[in-house]
Amino acid sequence: MMDTHEAPTRVRFGVLAFLAAMTFVLYLDRVCIGQAAPAMQEELGISDTRMGWVFSAFSLSYVLFEVPTGRWGDRYGSRGVLTRIVVWWSVFTALTGVAGGLMTLLAVRFLFGAGEAGALPNSARVLRVWFSDADRGRAQGIVATSMMLGGTFAPVVSQRLIDQLGWRGTFWAFGLVGLAWAAAFYWWFRDDPGSHPAANEAERRLIAEGRKGEDVSTTHAPIPWPLVFRSPDVWLLGLAMVTMAGIYNLLISWYPKYLQQARGVSAGDSAWYSSLVLGAGAVGCLLGGWLTDRLTRGPAGRRWGRTLQAVLGAALAAGALAGSLSVDSPRLSAWLVALALFGVQVQVPAWWAAATQVSGRHVGALFGLMNMIGNVGGIISPTFLGWFVDSMKAAGRSGRAQWDPGFWIYVGVALVGMVLWLLIDPRRAVEPKPKPEVEADFA
């Protein structure tokens, strides 16, 4: 007879640790190019406008492949799909180091983005299977925080490796890390808690009870696209992510060079300031995951519990970014940019939880769709600023006069995000749960 008092195993936390490690490597590989960009541009003779194309090539493929790779996870399970995703992007991280010119670099970064595209939708799918709705915000916050920590370490680690190995060797080194993760994950992970040999019955029961009321069907019903396209929250969440992705991609792509050219700091100092900014974003993610679950369980409920912190975070981002452009001290400016990114990233766990709630059983594909819409901001942002900076240079401007006007535009972007969050209601699922049969009342 089964011991009903058996303590649950903690395999779900191992799952969470694997996802956190994956997103750490994901952002380590994604962000390192920002620190390497000045050396790459000098060696390969690439202008700011064309380097903006390189940054955007990643985001373009990320957008194009997000829904298909999310759907693959819904259909085939995330174990094999995530393994293939990480192997793919790791190979193209390494191949960035062999680029000989603009066209090669564009192709490699496009294919790198195609590899990373399915990572977050499939992570959301895994968390939906292994964690209850009540705990999912914190779990998503930890995954997002680890993602940001990868970005936090990337500038300093990249600069150290660039000093030792050059920018080409740095990309090879980062590529090897992801391959090691993929091998370990495929050996250990299982898509279903019921099939994981290390999970006992008590943990499986705990997970199942925490997911009561959710559609946990494993059948792969067609996506109700008419309902999807009529859902206001799919579009609102997608557009809110446009604002967050636009600001974040601005900072990971151009902030190190902004510090060097506009603020006159050294390459080494720009790495530390960039890490400070991204570290504040990591704190925002961690706090945001805890906060959204706490608010949801309180009087704010399932609507404002998922959106209130995001409204305030967007307002903070706008105010702090404006403040950073109004001071002369590079150090104080960096602290204010860090506060701005904190405001951006405190929105992310709320966005994950709201997008998962709205998506229902089609979370892989619809999370991917909303994130795909959002990453249009990631495509436009780096290209826009690269073009803008070159245009200011052609007009005879230099230093802060060349860079700051472009950054002011992102203050407005943050304010648009605040308005969008005021309109989002995560309770409006794309596919409402069917009402129980009348006979069920007498069962």
RAZI-V593818 format. One record per residue. N is the residue number from 1. SS is DSSP state (H for helix, E for strand, C for the rest). NEAR is the number of other C-alpha atoms within 10 Angstrom. Layout:
# RAZI-V593818
((N;SS;NEAR) (N;SS;NEAR))
This chain:
# RAZI-V593818
((1;C;3) (2;C;7) (3;C;8) (4;C;8) (5;C;7) (6;C;11) (7;C;11) (8;C;15) (9;C;15) (10;C;12) (11;H;19) (12;H;20) (13;H;13) (14;H;12) (15;H;21) (16;H;20) (17;H;15) (18;H;20) (19;H;28) (20;H;24) (21;H;17) (22;H;26) (23;H;25) (24;H;25) (25;H;26) (26;H;24) (27;H;21) (28;H;26) (29;H;28) (30;H;24) (31;H;24) (32;H;27) (33;H;25) (34;H;24) (35;H;28) (36;H;24) (37;H;21) (38;H;20) (39;H;14) (40;H;21) (41;H;16) (42;H;10) (43;H;11) (44;H;13) (45;C;13) (46;C;17) (47;C;16) (48;H;21) (49;H;18) (50;H;18) (51;H;25) (52;H;22) (53;H;24) (54;H;27) (55;H;31) (56;H;28) (57;H;25) (58;H;25) (59;H;29) (60;H;24) (61;H;22) (62;H;27) (63;H;24) (64;H;19) (65;H;19) (66;H;31) (67;H;22) (68;H;16) (69;H;27) (70;H;31) (71;H;25) (72;H;18) (73;H;25) (74;H;23) (75;H;17) (76;H;12) (77;C;19) (78;H;30) (79;H;20) (80;H;17) (81;H;20) (82;H;28) (83;H;20) (84;H;18) (85;H;22) (86;H;26) (87;H;21) (88;H;21) (89;H;26) (90;H;29) (91;H;21) (92;H;24) (93;H;29) (94;H;22) (95;H;19) (96;H;24) (97;C;20) (98;C;17) (99;C;18) (100;C;12) (101;C;14) (102;H;18) (103;H;10) (104;H;15) (105;H;22) (106;H;21) (107;H;16) (108;H;25) (109;H;27) (110;H;21) (111;H;22) (112;H;28) (113;H;27) (114;H;25) (115;H;27) (116;H;28) (117;C;29) (118;C;30) (119;H;25) (120;H;25) (121;H;29) (122;H;30) (123;H;24) (124;H;25) (125;H;23) (126;H;25) (127;H;22) (128;H;25) (129;H;17) (130;H;25) (131;C;23) (132;C;19) (133;H;21) (134;H;15) (135;H;16) (136;H;23) (137;H;31) (138;H;25) (139;H;29) (140;H;30) (141;H;32) (142;H;24) (143;H;29) (144;H;30) (145;H;29) (146;H;26) (147;H;24) (148;H;30) (149;H;25) (150;H;28) (151;H;29) (152;H;29) (153;H;22) (154;H;29) (155;H;30) (156;H;22) (157;H;18) (158;H;27) (159;H;22) (160;H;15) (161;H;19) (162;H;18) (163;H;12) (164;H;11) (165;H;15) (166;H;17) (167;H;24) (168;H;18) (169;H;17) (170;H;26) (171;H;27) (172;H;20) (173;H;18) (174;H;23) (175;H;26) (176;H;15) (177;H;16) (178;H;26) (179;H;18) (180;H;13) (181;H;18) (182;H;22) (183;H;13) (184;H;12) (185;H;18) (186;H;16) (187;H;10) (188;H;14) (189;C;19) (190;C;18) (191;C;18) (192;C;14) (193;H;21) (194;H;16) (195;H;12) (196;C;14) (197;C;11) (198;C;14) (199;C;16) (200;C;18) (201;H;18) (202;H;17) (203;H;21) (204;H;21) (205;H;14) (206;H;15) (207;H;19) (208;H;18) (209;H;11) (210;H;16) (211;C;18) (212;C;11) (213;C;9) (214;C;15) (215;C;13) (216;C;13) (217;C;8) (218;C;10) (219;C;9) (220;C;12) (221;C;10) (222;C;7) (223;C;15) (224;C;11) (225;H;12) (226;H;9) (227;H;14) (228;H;19) (229;H;12) (230;H;11) (231;C;16) (232;H;16) (233;H;27) (234;H;28) (235;H;19) (236;H;22) (237;H;27) (238;H;25) (239;H;24) (240;H;30) (241;H;27) (242;H;28) (243;H;27) (244;H;27) (245;H;24) (246;H;22) (247;H;26) (248;H;21) (249;H;23) (250;H;24) (251;H;23) (252;H;26) (253;H;29) (254;H;23) (255;H;23) (256;H;28) (257;H;22) (258;H;21) (259;H;24) (260;H;18) (261;H;16) (262;C;18) (263;C;18) (264;C;15) (265;C;18) (266;C;13) (267;H;19) (268;H;16) (269;H;16) (270;H;25) (271;H;28) (272;H;19) (273;H;26) (274;H;26) (275;H;26) (276;H;20) (277;H;25) (278;H;30) (279;H;22) (280;H;25) (281;H;31) (282;H;27) (283;H;21) (284;H;27) (285;H;32) (286;H;26) (287;H;20) (288;H;32) (289;H;30) (290;H;20) (291;H;22) (292;H;33) (293;H;25) (294;H;19) (295;H;19) (296;H;19) (297;H;13) (298;C;12) (299;C;10) (300;C;15) (301;H;15) (302;H;19) (303;H;16) (304;H;22) (305;H;22) (306;H;34) (307;H;28) (308;H;20) (309;H;22) (310;H;29) (311;H;24) (312;H;17) (313;H;27) (314;H;31) (315;H;21) (316;H;21) (317;H;31) (318;H;26) (319;H;20) (320;H;22) (321;H;26) (322;H;21) (323;H;17) (324;H;24) (325;C;19) (326;C;11) (327;C;12) (328;C;11) (329;C;12) (330;H;18) (331;H;15) (332;H;13) (333;H;22) (334;H;23) (335;H;19) (336;H;22) (337;H;30) (338;H;25) (339;H;27) (340;H;30) (341;H;30) (342;H;27) (343;H;32) (344;H;31) (345;H;33) (346;C;32) (347;C;31) (348;H;27) (349;H;33) (350;H;29) (351;H;28) (352;H;24) (353;H;26) (354;H;28) (355;H;26) (356;H;26) (357;H;22) (358;H;26) (359;H;26) (360;H;20) (361;H;24) (362;H;24) (363;H;24) (364;H;31) (365;H;26) (366;H;26) (367;H;31) (368;H;32) (369;H;27) (370;H;27) (371;H;29) (372;H;26) (373;H;23) (374;H;24) (375;C;29) (376;H;23) (377;H;26) (378;H;30) (379;H;26) (380;H;21) (381;H;27) (382;H;30) (383;H;22) (384;H;16) (385;H;22) (386;H;23) (387;H;19) (388;H;18) (389;H;23) (390;H;19) (391;H;14) (392;H;17) (393;H;15) (394;H;11) (395;C;10) (396;C;10) (397;C;14) (398;C;15) (399;C;17) (400;H;17) (401;H;14) (402;H;21) (403;H;23) (404;H;16) (405;H;15) (406;H;18) (407;H;18) (408;H;15) (409;H;13) (410;H;21) (411;H;21) (412;H;15) (413;H;19) (414;H;28) (415;H;18) (416;H;18) (417;H;27) (418;H;24) (419;H;15) (420;H;22) (421;H;25) (422;H;15) (423;H;14) (424;C;21) (425;C;19) (426;C;25) (427;C;16) (428;C;17) (429;C;20) (430;C;26) (431;C;17) (432;C;13) (433;C;11) (434;C;7) (435;C;6) (436;C;8) (437;C;8) (438;H;8) (439;H;7) (440;H;7) (441;H;7) (442;H;6) (443;C;5))
